[in-house]
Amino acid sequence: MKNSTRKLCRAGVIAALYVALTYAFMPFAFGPFQIRPAEALCILPLFFPEAIPALYIGCMLSNLTSPYLFYDVFIGSLATLIASLGSYTVGLFLKNAVVKFLVGGIFPVLCNAFIIPLIIVFLCGGSAGYESVTIAYWSFFASMLLTQSVWVYALGAPLYFAVLRLRKRNLPFFQ
């Protein structure tokens, strides 16, 4: 298989997995407390540059069913794109596998924690029940920080180290 064909196939698989995992947890995948295991895939730009557009497209397609539709499709997906670019850039410079994973995982966690509450609180009026929009924003920030950390680090760690082992075995799909 040619290298460009392999990259295109890998990007398609990543995007499809992101959508499938998000849809599998559909009732809980949106809002301030997200059950979205697909976020574990956000560590893949540490290995594959084609994961950047794949995650962006997968996130866009997943967000088509979001209750914050318009904003989530464009701004929420943009958070994933920014996070992917940050993780990819870190992957270019850091060589230690553990440090690369720990630092590379910060981008999807922080980008989503800062940006998604903006959508919920300021653009979609999700501050009802809170004393102020500031309290609502930081409450949603904390819940996003927690849930993103769980998916990126707890579920992303086995994925990261599995891909690392498969690359060491020189399996063509993972090179």
N, C-alpha and C positions, 0 to 999 in steps of 0.2 A: 504494500500500500504506500503510495506516495506521501511524503510528509504533509503537504497541504491538505490532502484528502483526510489524513489521520486527524489533523487539527480541526477540520470542519466537522468530522464525525464526533470527536471528543466534545466540541462546543455544543453540538446538538444534543448529545447525551446529558451534558451538564444542565442545559436549559430545560430539557424535558424532565430530568430528575427534580429540579427546583420546582417546576409547576406541579408535578405529581405529588411531591411531598407536601407542598402547601395545600393543594386541594384535598389531600387525605385528612388534613386537620382543619378543614374549612371553617367549622363553627368557632374555632379558637385561634385562627391564624391572623386575625385583625384586631385592632384596638390597642389599648394601653398595655395589656398583659398578653403578649403573643406566644402561642404555642406553635412555633414555626421551625421544626427540625431542619427544614431546607437551608436555614442560615448556616448550618455546619459546612455547607458547600462553599461558603465565602472564604475558606482558607485555600481553595484550589488555585487562585491567582499566584500563590507562592510557588507553584510548580509550572502552571500553564498560562501563557498570556491570552490564549483564546478563551479562558474562563471569564475574562473581563466582560466582553460583549455577551457571552452566554448567560452569565448571572444577571446582567442588565435586562436582557430580553426575557429570561425566565421570570424575573421579578415583575416586569411590565405585564406579562401574560397572567401571572398570578394575581396581580392587583386589579385586574379587570372585574373581579367579583368583590372588591373591597367596598365597604360602606362609605368610604371616603373617595370614591371612584376617581374623579378627575384629578384631584390633588395627589392621591396615592399612586396612580399610574405614572404620573410624570415626576413629581417631587420625591415620592417614596423610592421609585426606581433610580432616581438620580443619586439618592443616598447610597444605594448599593453600588452604583457605578463609581462614585467617589471612593467608597471603601475598597472596592476591588483594585482601583488604581493605586491607592496607598499600600495595600498589601503586596501587590505586584512589585512596586518600587522597593519596598523593604526586602523582598525576596531576592532582588538583584544585588543588594549590598551585604546582607548578613549571611554568613556561611554556617554558623553553628545551628543545627537543626532545631534544637529546643528553643534557643533565643529567637530564631526566625519565626517559629510558630507563635511564641508568646507575644512578640512585638507585632507580627503580621495580623494577629487576631484582634489587636486593639482597634484597628480601623473600622471593621464592621460593627463592633460593639459601640464605639463612640459616635460614629456617623449616624447610626440608627437612633441611639439614645438622644442625640441633640436634635435631629431633623424630624423624626416621626412625631414627637410631641408638638412641634410647631404646626404640623398638619392638623392634628387632633384638636388642639386647644385654640389656636389662633385662626386657622382657615376654616375649620368645621364647627367651631363653637362648642367644643367638648369640655368647657370649664364649668358646666352646670353642676351644682352640688358642692362646689369649692368656694371658699371665701373670696378668692381672687384668681385672676388668670395666672399670676405668678406662682401661687401655690399649686394650681392645677398643672402648670407646665413642669415644675420640679417633681411633682408626684409621678407624672407620666414618664419623666426622664428617669427617675429611680426604677420604675417598673421595667422600662425598656432596657436599662443598663443591666438589670438582673436577668431578664429573659434572654437577651442577646448573649450575655456572658455564658449562660448555661448552654445555649445551642452552639456557639462558636467554640468554646473551650471544652466543655464536657463531651459533646458529641463530635466536635471537630477534631479533637485530639486523636481518637482512634482512626478517623479517616486520614488525617495528616500522616500519621506514622505508618499506616497501611500503604498509602501511596508511596511514601519514602522507601519502604521495603520492596515494593513492586518495581520501583525505578532501579534499585540496586541489583535486582535480578535481571535487569535489561529486557523486561517485557516491552515489546514494541508500542503498545497502546499507551504506556505510561512514560515514554521517553519524550 
